[in-house]
């Protein structure tokens, strides 16, 4: 007994030392990576609790106070939403604390980049506390998460549009024959991939012998968007480049595929996963890792974007901050402290808050607590429509980005 107690104490001490070592190694440059790690940890915890926490939650009287005990899937959804709410509250508090941070001299800059042991402890306590809040609070958060997740998807679309237009401007700016040829090659590859992809979608999701009019409508609608993109971008009044149109065309076709692949496994028109209700652990793990990587990348890119939102006094990418011209020698450390922040800390954290809502919707099949999604990640009709509507929103925003400068020539887009 004494030996076991001693061993447990040693393990706990080693774990604490390891945590302290990791936390102390987090620098200003790696702070964003640390936030990514914390967010990824929250997704893993959500997934684990979704699988194992239901029997325990059934015994908690403040959660299971119903006349008839709900299905197991209700508790699985509830566990994910409670972890997500803790994550949302954690990043929202940080966002509120960081409002108005403009220079590195602000004491709150140290909070953003340091104090990691305390932040991890606070995150853990918040997640635990969420399992003691009433069901009504979780139900309200579930409803709000649908809107927050939708806004996060909209941010992803804006990021993509900003990226492809910036990519095109950069290559055109070189004004060399090689880069013009590269633009043409990439555009042709994207268009070829788009049409090949559309053929595969017709093969997978419109099997013969079944009435799959809805799937056909989704695919044909996406192809119409692809044609409209090319017509608009090649119009003399627009004078755009074919590269952004080709990349957005491929992305819209991918969103169409993502939506169709999210159809229930027993749906007769889902030929990709025909009648396969079960899922292997490997497939489940790959699905979760893909979700983690895509959400984390979008959150970091959006939160660090100076295009979407930046501190009023912060320099844009590539610009150097203005230094005082009084000729007096200042201490190097003081100069470092007076540097403006390179991105909005408040916006960075609010994006992670929205990403928490989005990841909760993915893990719960957009909160379809009656077993339509079962044990699968991001499966069910709500997921289908979210993907399809996102594809349409992407198409609408891209067309708007092309015609807006013509309709409003006095405004800068």
Buried (B, 14 or more C-beta within 10 A) or exposed (E): EEEEEEEEEEEEEEEEEEBEEBBEEBEEEEBBEBBBBBBBBBBEBBBEBBEEBBEEBBEEEEBBEEEEEBEEBBBBBBBBBBBBBBBBBBBBBBBEBBEEBBBBEBEBBEBBBBBBBEBBEBBBEBBEEBBEBEBEEBEEBBEEBBEBBBBBBBBBBBBBBBBBBEBBEEBBEEEEEEBBEBBEEBBEEBBEBBEEBBEEBBEBBBBEEEEBEBBBEBBEBBBEBBEBBBEBBEEEEBEBBBBBBBBBBBBBBBBBBBBBBBBBBEBBBBBBBEEEEEBEEEBBEEBBEEBBEBBBEBBBBBBBBBEBBBBEEBBEEEEEEEEEEEEEEEEEEEBEEBBBBBBBBBBBBBBBBBBBBBBBBBBBBBBBBEBBBBBBBBBBBBBBBBBBBBBBBBBEBBBEBBBEBEEEEEEEE
